[in-house]
Amino acid sequence: MRGAVTLGVLAALAGVGLAASSGLLISRAALRPEVFLSLLLLVTTVRALGLGRAALRYAERLAGHAAALAQGARARLALFDQLSRFGRDLLSHERAGDLLAHAGTDLDARQFYALRVTLPLWAFGGVALLLLTLLALFDPLVAALGVGPLLLGAGAVLGARGRAGALAREAARLGRDHTTRLLDALAAGTDGARHHRPHLAGLAEQLRRVTEEQGRLAARLTLGRELAFAVAVAGVLWRGGALLEAGALPGPWLAGLVLATAAAFDALAPLAAVPAAHAAREEVREREAALRALAPAVSPPAQPISLPPQPLPLELRGVGVTRAGRAVLRDVTFTLRPGERVALRGPSGSGKTTLTRLLTRDLDPDTGQVTLGGADLRDLDPEALRARFSLHEQDAPLLDGTVEENLRLGGHHAPPERLRALLDDLGLSHLALETWVGEGGSRLSGGERARVSLARALLRPADVLVLDEPTAHLDPETERQVLSVIERERAGRALLIVTHRPAPLAWADRVLTLQAGHLREDSLHRRSA
């Protein structure tokens, strides 16, 4: 970013120099000098500064945005590392949803802060220094007592956080509250909307008042800036006229100084956005502090024990989990042996998701034990433990990228031919590896999104596959095809499949039913391995 700031300052200085040299050239040319070649140096200077200003501005844009995007990439990696502490438990935190909802805009505010604040301030500082130096060479009085205080004062007012920053924060807060309340009203239906209407009206009125105050403040600041500009130019003309009359200042130089002063005040325009950028940065810091303050539901042991690399049996022993005073799981006991296919079914809210979260230690039981190879999961390194699992969740989260990039999250080194063949086998031959999936997979249908997520889970080299509704919303023929692919790709690995559909239940070695927190094995569906 230092390179971009340097280029921005040089571009701003070139703008002031261009204005000054242009005024000097026009004035000298108007005097019709006897030797026209005496203007050659000024013509060359104007051309050089004109081309240089454009080139420097273009280079500053390239360097600045490249640095900002690189900083954004680093910030995103840091955010992912921070969120990885929570596993799938993050959304159980009370404030996590609000913090994650603003994660994208917060990252944008962080990565572009230097472009919106640092670079304009440095450019203005360089311009002010150049102008005041030029003026001081001809008349220190006008630099110290006239233009200097007006230019620097206008810059300080425009760039100050003060009232403008407070209003920007208030407008952003009211806008978020209004949007949240409006969504609640839409979800509540006709009767519920009547309850939300007074609150929506109150928020809208507050937002209107804040917006109007922002407009009035912007008008006052603009008027003050233009008044300062007019007074500064008038001061240069008045003092320069006196020096011109006294023979202490050539006429063409007066024109150059006036135009340089005007160009310097143009550098004030980008400072109008500084208070809002400061306000956004302060909110980002507050939310980052709140996110850092969140504690994961599980923590690694001080001295984790190690396990042999081969597949091991996974067991729940008398496990109980209570949430908000309700027993989600009650005395649950079962074993998932290496290579076994187990289907888990149960009504919504019966605790199936809670049970799968226990297996990967995204959650610890309130009573009982979860063990791997006889070792309590609380004695293992959570990162090493989760490396033994591959998950396909029902909501099938995808990252904003291509199909291939999402698949490589599961199989980092898989050749493109392997990825292509797996997609074809899952009935996704129409999807190219280069297909962009959109944010959260929004460019794909629900079935496509689910099968891409399933392919990613099957590619992951893990001992245990946990698949949540992998055949939901598929027709019977496609479902049989997907089950055959799962059987082939699991290659003897243990499989826990959460499902309501009869085909996976009939295909499993054992079927477990979870209801009202109790787990039982369905002997009618039991098969021999």
RACOR-V260328 format. One record per backbone hydrogen bond with DSSP energy under -1.0 kcal/mol. CO is the residue of the C=O (numbers start at 0). NH is the residue of the N-H. E is the energy in kcal/mol with one decimal. If there is no record, write none. Layout:
co = <CO & CO>
nh = <NH & NH>
e = <E & E>
//
This chain:
co = <0 & 1 & 2 & 3 & 4 & 5 & 6 & 7 & 8 & 9 & 10 & 11 & 12 & 13 & 14 & 15 & 16 & 17 & 18 & 19 & 20 & 21 & 22 & 23 & 24 & 25 & 26 & 28 & 34 & 35 & 36 & 38 & 39 & 40 & 41 & 42 & 43 & 44 & 45 & 46 & 47 & 48 & 49 & 50 & 51 & 52 & 53 & 54 & 55 & 56 & 57 & 58 & 59 & 60 & 61 & 62 & 63 & 64 & 65 & 66 & 67 & 68 & 69 & 70 & 71 & 72 & 73 & 74 & 75 & 76 & 77 & 78 & 79 & 82 & 85 & 88 & 89 & 94 & 95 & 96 & 97 & 99 & 101 & 102 & 103 & 104 & 105 & 106 & 107 & 111 & 112 & 113 & 116 & 117 & 118 & 119 & 120 & 121 & 122 & 123 & 124 & 125 & 126 & 127 & 128 & 129 & 130 & 131 & 132 & 134 & 138 & 139 & 140 & 141 & 142 & 145 & 146 & 147 & 148 & 149 & 150 & 151 & 152 & 153 & 154 & 160 & 161 & 162 & 163 & 164 & 165 & 166 & 167 & 168 & 169 & 170 & 171 & 172 & 173 & 174 & 175 & 176 & 177 & 178 & 179 & 180 & 181 & 182 & 183 & 188 & 189 & 191 & 192 & 195 & 196 & 197 & 198 & 199 & 200 & 201 & 202 & 203 & 204 & 205 & 206 & 207 & 208 & 209 & 210 & 211 & 212 & 213 & 214 & 215 & 216 & 217 & 218 & 219 & 220 & 221 & 222 & 223 & 224 & 225 & 226 & 227 & 228 & 229 & 230 & 231 & 232 & 233 & 234 & 235 & 236 & 237 & 238 & 239 & 240 & 241 & 242 & 242 & 249 & 250 & 251 & 252 & 253 & 254 & 255 & 256 & 257 & 258 & 259 & 260 & 264 & 265 & 267 & 268 & 269 & 270 & 272 & 273 & 274 & 275 & 276 & 277 & 278 & 279 & 280 & 281 & 282 & 283 & 284 & 285 & 286 & 287 & 288 & 312 & 313 & 314 & 315 & 316 & 318 & 319 & 319 & 320 & 320 & 322 & 325 & 328 & 331 & 333 & 335 & 336 & 339 & 340 & 340 & 341 & 342 & 343 & 344 & 346 & 350 & 351 & 352 & 353 & 354 & 355 & 356 & 357 & 366 & 368 & 369 & 370 & 371 & 374 & 375 & 376 & 378 & 380 & 381 & 382 & 384 & 385 & 387 & 389 & 391 & 392 & 398 & 400 & 401 & 402 & 403 & 406 & 406 & 410 & 414 & 415 & 416 & 417 & 418 & 419 & 420 & 421 & 422 & 423 & 427 & 431 & 432 & 434 & 436 & 437 & 438 & 440 & 444 & 445 & 446 & 447 & 448 & 449 & 450 & 451 & 452 & 453 & 454 & 459 & 462 & 463 & 464 & 465 & 466 & 468 & 470 & 474 & 475 & 476 & 477 & 478 & 479 & 480 & 481 & 482 & 483 & 484 & 485 & 489 & 493 & 494 & 495 & 496 & 497 & 500 & 501 & 502 & 503 & 508 & 509 & 510 & 511 & 512 & 514 & 516 & 517 & 519 & 521>
nh = <4 & 5 & 6 & 7 & 8 & 9 & 10 & 11 & 12 & 13 & 14 & 15 & 16 & 17 & 18 & 19 & 20 & 21 & 22 & 23 & 24 & 25 & 26 & 27 & 28 & 29 & 30 & 31 & 37 & 38 & 39 & 42 & 43 & 44 & 45 & 46 & 47 & 48 & 49 & 50 & 51 & 52 & 53 & 54 & 55 & 56 & 57 & 58 & 59 & 60 & 61 & 62 & 63 & 64 & 65 & 66 & 67 & 68 & 69 & 70 & 71 & 72 & 73 & 74 & 75 & 76 & 77 & 78 & 79 & 80 & 81 & 82 & 83 & 85 & 88 & 91 & 92 & 98 & 99 & 100 & 101 & 102 & 105 & 106 & 107 & 108 & 109 & 110 & 111 & 115 & 116 & 118 & 120 & 121 & 122 & 123 & 124 & 125 & 126 & 127 & 128 & 129 & 130 & 131 & 132 & 133 & 134 & 135 & 136 & 138 & 142 & 143 & 144 & 146 & 147 & 149 & 150 & 151 & 152 & 153 & 154 & 155 & 156 & 157 & 158 & 164 & 165 & 166 & 167 & 168 & 169 & 170 & 171 & 172 & 173 & 174 & 175 & 176 & 177 & 178 & 179 & 180 & 181 & 182 & 183 & 184 & 185 & 186 & 187 & 192 & 193 & 195 & 196 & 199 & 200 & 201 & 202 & 203 & 204 & 205 & 206 & 207 & 208 & 209 & 210 & 211 & 212 & 213 & 214 & 215 & 216 & 217 & 218 & 219 & 220 & 221 & 222 & 223 & 224 & 225 & 226 & 227 & 228 & 229 & 230 & 231 & 232 & 233 & 234 & 235 & 236 & 237 & 238 & 239 & 240 & 241 & 242 & 243 & 244 & 245 & 247 & 248 & 253 & 254 & 255 & 256 & 257 & 258 & 259 & 260 & 261 & 262 & 263 & 264 & 267 & 268 & 270 & 271 & 272 & 273 & 276 & 277 & 278 & 279 & 280 & 281 & 282 & 283 & 284 & 285 & 286 & 287 & 288 & 289 & 290 & 291 & 292 & 372 & 335 & 370 & 333 & 368 & 331 & 365 & 366 & 327 & 328 & 325 & 322 & 320 & 318 & 315 & 313 & 339 & 494 & 508 & 509 & 496 & 511 & 498 & 513 & 349 & 354 & 355 & 356 & 357 & 358 & 359 & 361 & 360 & 319 & 316 & 376 & 314 & 374 & 371 & 378 & 379 & 304 & 384 & 385 & 386 & 387 & 388 & 463 & 465 & 467 & 395 & 400 & 436 & 405 & 406 & 407 & 409 & 410 & 413 & 418 & 419 & 420 & 421 & 422 & 423 & 424 & 425 & 427 & 426 & 430 & 434 & 403 & 402 & 442 & 440 & 441 & 443 & 448 & 449 & 450 & 451 & 452 & 453 & 454 & 455 & 456 & 457 & 458 & 461 & 493 & 389 & 495 & 391 & 497 & 471 & 473 & 478 & 479 & 480 & 481 & 482 & 483 & 484 & 485 & 486 & 487 & 488 & 489 & 492 & 464 & 341 & 466 & 343 & 468 & 504 & 505 & 506 & 507 & 526 & 342 & 521 & 344 & 519 & 517 & 329 & 514 & 512 & 524>
e = <-2.5 & -2.5 & -2.4 & -2.6 & -2.5 & -2.4 & -2.4 & -2.2 & -2.6 & -2.4 & -1.8 & -1.9 & -2.8 & -2.5 & -2.1 & -2.5 & -2.9 & -2.3 & -2.2 & -2.2 & -2.6 & -2.8 & -2.1 & -2.4 & -2.8 & -2.2 & -1.0 & -1.7 & -1.6 & -2.3 & -1.4 & -2.7 & -2.6 & -2.3 & -2.8 & -2.4 & -2.8 & -2.8 & -2.5 & -2.7 & -2.9 & -2.7 & -1.7 & -2.7 & -3.1 & -2.4 & -2.3 & -2.7 & -2.6 & -2.1 & -2.3 & -2.9 & -2.9 & -2.4 & -2.2 & -2.5 & -2.5 & -2.7 & -2.2 & -2.4 & -2.4 & -2.3 & -2.1 & -2.4 & -2.3 & -2.2 & -2.3 & -2.3 & -2.7 & -2.5 & -2.2 & -2.7 & -2.1 & -2.0 & -1.9 & -1.5 & -1.9 & -2.3 & -3.0 & -2.1 & -1.0 & -1.3 & -2.6 & -2.3 & -2.0 & -2.4 & -2.1 & -2.6 & -2.0 & -1.9 & -2.2 & -3.2 & -2.2 & -2.4 & -2.6 & -2.5 & -2.4 & -2.5 & -2.3 & -2.9 & -2.2 & -2.2 & -2.8 & -2.5 & -1.9 & -2.4 & -2.8 & -2.4 & -1.6 & -3.6 & -1.3 & -2.7 & -2.6 & -2.2 & -1.1 & -1.5 & -3.2 & -2.7 & -2.2 & -2.2 & -2.2 & -2.4 & -2.2 & -2.4 & -2.4 & -3.4 & -1.9 & -2.6 & -2.1 & -2.2 & -2.3 & -2.7 & -2.1 & -2.3 & -2.6 & -2.3 & -2.1 & -2.6 & -2.7 & -2.2 & -2.6 & -2.5 & -2.4 & -2.3 & -2.1 & -2.2 & -2.3 & -2.2 & -1.4 & -2.1 & -1.1 & -1.3 & -1.6 & -2.5 & -2.6 & -2.3 & -2.5 & -2.6 & -2.2 & -2.2 & -2.7 & -2.2 & -2.3 & -2.5 & -2.5 & -2.5 & -2.3 & -2.4 & -2.2 & -2.5 & -2.7 & -2.7 & -2.3 & -2.3 & -2.6 & -2.5 & -2.6 & -2.6 & -2.5 & -2.6 & -2.4 & -2.6 & -2.3 & -2.5 & -2.6 & -2.6 & -2.7 & -2.5 & -2.5 & -2.3 & -2.6 & -2.8 & -2.8 & -2.8 & -2.4 & -1.7 & -2.2 & -2.6 & -2.5 & -1.8 & -2.4 & -1.0 & -1.3 & -1.6 & -1.9 & -2.4 & -2.2 & -2.2 & -2.2 & -2.2 & -2.1 & -2.4 & -2.1 & -1.6 & -1.4 & -1.3 & -1.3 & -1.6 & -1.2 & -1.3 & -1.8 & -2.6 & -2.5 & -2.5 & -2.2 & -2.2 & -2.0 & -2.2 & -2.3 & -2.0 & -2.4 & -2.7 & -2.3 & -2.0 & -2.5 & -2.5 & -1.6 & -2.9 & -3.4 & -2.9 & -1.5 & -1.8 & -2.9 & -2.0 & -1.8 & -2.0 & -1.8 & -2.0 & -2.9 & -1.6 & -2.8 & -2.9 & -2.6 & -2.0 & -3.3 & -1.6 & -1.6 & -2.8 & -3.3 & -2.1 & -2.9 & -1.7 & -2.3 & -2.1 & -2.0 & -1.5 & -1.4 & -1.2 & -2.6 & -1.0 & -2.0 & -3.0 & -2.7 & -2.7 & -1.7 & -2.4 & -2.2 & -1.6 & -2.7 & -2.6 & -2.7 & -1.1 & -1.8 & -1.4 & -2.3 & -2.8 & -2.9 & -1.5 & -1.1 & -3.1 & -1.8 & -2.3 & -2.2 & -1.7 & -2.1 & -1.0 & -1.7 & -2.8 & -2.3 & -2.0 & -2.1 & -2.2 & -2.3 & -1.5 & -2.9 & -1.6 & -1.7 & -1.6 & -2.4 & -1.7 & -2.9 & -2.1 & -1.0 & -1.8 & -2.9 & -2.1 & -2.0 & -2.3 & -2.1 & -2.2 & -2.6 & -2.1 & -2.1 & -2.5 & -1.7 & -1.7 & -1.5 & -2.2 & -2.9 & -2.4 & -2.9 & -1.1 & -1.4 & -2.7 & -2.3 & -1.9 & -2.6 & -2.5 & -1.9 & -1.8 & -2.5 & -2.4 & -2.1 & -3.0 & -2.2 & -2.1 & -2.8 & -3.0 & -2.4 & -2.7 & -3.7 & -1.2 & -2.5 & -1.5 & -1.4 & -2.8 & -2.9 & -2.8 & -2.6 & -2.3 & -2.2 & -3.3 & -2.6 & -3.1 & -1.1>
//
